[in-house]
Amino acid sequence: MLKAYQDYNNTVFEVIDKGLGIKTEQIEKLFLLEQKNSSPALTERQVGLGLILCKDFVQKHKGSLAVESQFGAGSRFIVTIPTL
């Protein structure tokens, strides 16, 4: 699900899923550049560059990117960018 709304002087975008969720120790590593394999079924190594680039782009626009997740219940990615 995708949500977008105005919050005070910010525009907020939320991407919400009801998937497996992310363990707390993995959330801390989401924005670090390192090779990772997110699923035992995957045979190719992943770098995880997508979220790093998203966070960098958002920060260059004076915004923030946050992650909330409960393992087994899904995740929510929140992008907040100041409204011009």
C-alpha positions in Angstrom: 0.0 0.0 0.0 1.2 3.5 -0.7 0.1 6.6 1.2 0.9 10.3 0.7 -0.2 13.2 2.8 0.8 16.6 4.1 2.0 16.8 7.7 2.7 20.3 9.0 5.4 21.6 6.6 6.2 18.2 5.2 5.0 15.8 2.5 5.0 12.3 3.8 5.1 9.1 1.7 4.5 5.7 3.3 5.1 2.3 1.7 3.5 -0.4 3.7 3.5 -4.1 3.2 2.1 -7.1 5.1 5.0 -9.4 4.3 7.4 -11.2 6.6 8.7 -8.0 8.3 12.3 -7.3 9.2 14.1 -8.3 12.4 15.4 -5.5 14.5 19.0 -6.4 14.0 18.5 -6.4 10.2 16.8 -2.9 10.2 20.0 -1.4 11.6 21.9 -2.9 8.6 19.5 -1.9 5.9 21.4 1.3 5.0 24.9 -0.2 5.1 26.7 -1.1 2.0 27.6 -4.8 2.3 26.8 -7.9 0.4 23.8 -9.7 1.7 21.5 -12.6 0.8 18.0 -11.7 2.0 16.5 -15.2 1.2 18.0 -18.6 1.4 16.3 -19.4 -1.9 18.3 -16.7 -3.7 21.6 -17.9 -5.1 22.9 -14.4 -6.2 24.4 -12.1 -3.7 22.7 -8.7 -3.2 24.4 -5.4 -2.4 21.4 -3.6 -1.1 22.2 -0.4 -3.0 18.6 0.6 -3.6 17.7 1.7 -0.1 21.1 3.5 0.3 20.4 5.5 -2.9 16.9 6.3 -1.7 18.0 7.5 1.6 20.8 9.6 0.1 18.4 11.2 -2.4 15.9 12.0 0.3 18.5 13.5 2.6 19.8 15.7 -0.3 16.3 17.2 -0.3 16.5 17.8 3.4 14.2 14.9 4.2 14.3 11.7 6.1 13.7 8.0 5.5 12.6 5.8 8.5 11.7 2.1 8.8 9.2 0.5 11.1 8.8 -3.2 11.1 7.5 -6.0 13.2 8.9 -9.4 12.2 6.1 -11.6 11.0 3.7 -8.7 10.5 5.1 -6.5 7.7 7.0 -3.2 7.3 6.5 0.5 6.8 9.0 2.8 5.1 8.3 6.5 5.8 9.8 9.2 3.6 9.4 12.8 4.8 10.3 15.7 2.6 9.9 19.4 3.5 7.1 21.1 1.5 8.3 24.1 -0.5 
